Amino acid sequence: MRALIDEHVTALDITTKIPPVSVTDPDFLAKVKGLTSAKAKASEMEHALRFHIRKNFDEDPARYTKLSERLDEILKGLTGKWDELTLALEELLKDATDEVEKDSVHHDPLVARFYGLLEAEFATGADLPDEVRIDLVYLSERIVVEIVDHAGIVRFWHNPLAQDDLRKELIHTLDDRDLFPFEDQAAIADRLMELAKANQPLIAERVGCGRAS
């Protein structure tokens, strides 16, 4: 999915009518609404949303994959209907910039991000049973605790041996919960490590809080 987003952004041929502004900038919508046509507004929002998704994808792949899919559905369903498209993109823009995701499975955004990854790994194309969701939430909480604990080691992210210790512990944790096939656990642990690296600032905050207490 990340590769597809990168390819789309690279190929996107949109001449912006205003200087590039982040969608999180409080003046972004005001500047977009200052454009002269609905088509120009829609194009500007699409371009900015694509960039926002691409920029933040690694920190929360599950969330930004869903946002990218919603964006594609909106564009496909409202092709040429510029006024309707502008309103739909504005609504998506609000969801994309909300700090707390709608219908989040957990109040802790870090846990929610790891849950999203695990849910995507587990997904079978059907809605997950409630008991599986509960197990995945518990597993996500435990994984975050383990990552924060290991990340407290001095210069952890510059220490391959310490990182490998964490990876091994994550594999054991996955095996203990018995939610994923044994042969998939090492690859899932690799993806959990990648997600942890992408979320170093959030994890560092937890490490700091733990030391302060």
LUMBA-763729 format. One record per residue (C-alpha): x, y, z; residue in one letter. Coordinates in steps of 0.001 Angstrom, whole numbers, plus 500000, padded with zeros to 6 digits. Example, Ala and Ser with C-alpha at 12.3 -4.5 7.8 and 13.67 -1.06 7.14 Angstrom:
2
512300495500507800a513670498940507140s
END
This chain:
213
500000500000500000m502836502436500834r504407501782497426a501096502459495666l500670505750497536i504229506814496688d503645505997493030e500377507941492967h501878511035494597v504877510972492268t502642510655489215a500094513215490404l500053516075487891d498268518890489701i499283522513489398t498550523998492801t496977527444492831k498343528293496283i501702527572497930p501797524062499465p500295524075502963v500038521170505368s496496519932505981v497199520360509685t497826524073509194d494886525995510724p494763528217507614d494662525358505111f490892525223504579l490615528995504509a493191529166501714k491502526350499800v488113528075500072k489719531181498623g490231529402495300l487903530390492483t486371527047491461s485139523841493080a487418521875490749k490480523775491952a489445523294495580k488942519550495104a492281519200493311s494108521084496048e492548518972498796m493266515718496965e496896516694496474h497279517723500143a495547514587501437l497757512328499311r500839514068500681f499547513886504278h498834510158503957i502238509482502423r504059511539505065k502371509844508041n501855506344506652f504711504620508489d503524505847511901e500076504278511519d499797502076508408p496359500702509286a494773504130509689r496351505701506617y495605502698504443t491925503143505318k492108506882504632l493755506248501264s491067503718500336e488316506161501373r489932508892499293l490026506623496242d486365505654496752e485311509306497022i487224510291493889l485832507353491937k482244507890493073g482127511652492547l484145512093489372t483224515402487738g480776516352490534k483035519083491816w480770520650494462d479891517272496001e483501516151495748l484710519261497552t482305518652500456l483261514972500707a486983515767500668l486498518410503337e484840515801505567e487668513341504920l490140516089505696l488607516496509161k488932512764509826d492516512748508565a493585515542510904t491699514462514032d494225513520516707e491840510901518066v490603508581515352e486866507978515107k485788504639516578d489297503967517872s489585500626519630v491720502099522412h492108505438524202h495905505145523898d496885506125520329p500072504057520498l498167500911521464v495628501663518722a498399501829516120r499798498439517087f496288497016517216y495706498274513679g498775496428512451l497811493203514231l494223493417513019e495440493808509441a497683490756509872e494813488753511331f492073489958508972a490296487227507060t487989489461505044g485183489086507569a484375491044510719d486438489847513644l484576488184516526p484467490283519692d486615487789521586e489349488080518948v489235491879519108r489597491735522885i492563489367522567d494208491655520004l493706494708522216v495281492892525164y498155491743522956l498676495300521671s498804496662525217e501372494055526197r503482494757523116i503533498503523850v504657497826527437v507471495580526200e508611498082523583i508609501015525999v510483498923528567d513226497980526080h513372501469524567a514451502765527979g517892501271527372i520393504045526633v520751504549522845r518403501628522236f517725502595518604w521475502557517904h521948499142519503n521218496234517104p521696493612519826l519183495290522147a516729495599519266q517154491919518444d516398491059522074d513143492988521791l512292491275518495r512789487868520117k510599488874523047e507868490012520648l507984486626518918i507582484903522292h504667487172523129t502961486420519834l503510482721520425d502112482904523969d498850484422522755r498528481839519969d496604484148517637l498926483857514654f500462480794512970p503946480031514244f505462480393510777e504129483987510516d505285485241513905q508833486278512962a507594488372510018a504927489996512201i507582490781514825a509637492479512088d506661494665511181r506072495479514846l509705496604515102m509297498783512000e506199500364513510l508031500967516778a510895502695514936k508407504925513098a506855505894516443n510053506696518331q508858510158519488p505698508735521107l507649505873522660i510304508277523977a507555510213525751e506469507032527557r510071506217528475v510475509739529868g507262509461531895c508391506146533329g511714507587534423r510041510658535908a507754508510538020s
END
